[in-house]
Amino acid sequence: MSLLTSAIRAELGAHYETAVGYYRKLARQGSLLDRVGTFQTLARCYEKLAAFKKAGYWHERAGQAYKKLPTNFMGAQEKAYYALIEFRGAVQDYSSGESMRRAAHAYLKALNTCLTAGKEGYSHEMLFAGHLSIKMGQLRKAAGFFKDSAKQFEQERKPKLAREMHRLAAVCLEKAGAR
């Protein structure tokens, strides 16, 4: 039986430790796109095992791999979006420490790439980025994300969320010493 078949059978049988063993071997094989899928699967298996730091590591690997895919295979915006999702998973799995900061910077960089095409559809990601920036002690950056989220929520006709974002931006600026 192939490694991939064994890995999938173990995963579907909820034998995540066994699946991890197979997938770790597969992580060194195949095309870059194949490895992205393997990295994502390893992250999910580790999450099922409540090994969140290991899951975060594999989310990061998937995000980095997305960024390395050839542009003729996947456009820059699409690569950035998928990397963004993986880096957000890493941030959530790490939750603190230097690894979280590294993943957070990668997340914010991917988000900025995504936003170059426009902010529509990214209101929730900008909201997450605002709170992430607070966690990282970057209050002015957080305020900027909250202001951008507020504008998006206004365009989406969600006035209550827009008001909340304006309030959060004001609080961040006040704490940062800006008036």
Phi, psi and omega in degrees: 000140181290159176302316182296315179297317178298319180296314181295317179298318179295317180297313181293335177272007181063027175262071191293324178296318177295316179300318179302317179302316179291314183295326178298323176292320180292336182295345180258006185235165172081182180290166178300319179294320175301318181292326176304311179299321178293317178300316179297319180293320176299318178300315180296318180298316179295325175297319178298328179273002182060029176258073192291325178295321176292321177298317179301319178302315182287328173297317178299315179301318179296317179299315178297320180295319177303316182297333183272352180298143179299142181296330179288345178271319181213132182297158183302317180295318180294317177299316180297320181296313180292324175297318179305314180299316180293318179294326176296319176301319179295314179303315181293321181288321180287317180062337177195173176089180183296323179297320178296319180297318179298313179295323179297316178297319178296320178299310183296323177295316178296320178298316179299322176297316179298321184288346179296336179271356181130157185264351180300131179089357182247016183301320180289324178292322178293325176297314177300316180298324177298312179293324177296318179297323175299313181301329180271002178079018181254077188292321179294319177297318178300315180301320179297317178295320179295320178297316179296321177298318180301315179299318180294317179295326176297316179294329179277003181060049176237074187297325181297315178294321179299315178298318179298320180293319177298319179297315179298320178298316180296318179297316179297315180295322178297314180293331179280352179092010178265141180243000000 
